[in-house]
């Protein structure tokens, strides 16, 4: 996000996430790595925010668990549908935790 227009960048990111949500509904396994990439960017942007240390650790753990499932899928390893669903929920948890209060 740029420092000059944070609202515009947030709107662009929200639009992009809505597209990802639609794609996840159609093909969760294939779209999971892309969703992880988007959340990774959001986490990087949130590094300057005053998050409690425990919350940051929890968010990072949720993201890393999702990334692990996405990486397994990309490597052609067997991944259970329930694992994919759990990974998507982890990404949503991180996204929701980092959303500004007026956007939640």
Secondary structure, DSSP 8 states (H G I E B T S, - for coil): --SS-HHHHHHHHHHHHHHHHHHHHH-HHHHHHHHHHHHHHHHHHGGGS---HHHHHHHHHHHHHHHHHHHHHHTT----HHHHHHHHHHHHHHHHHHS-GGG-
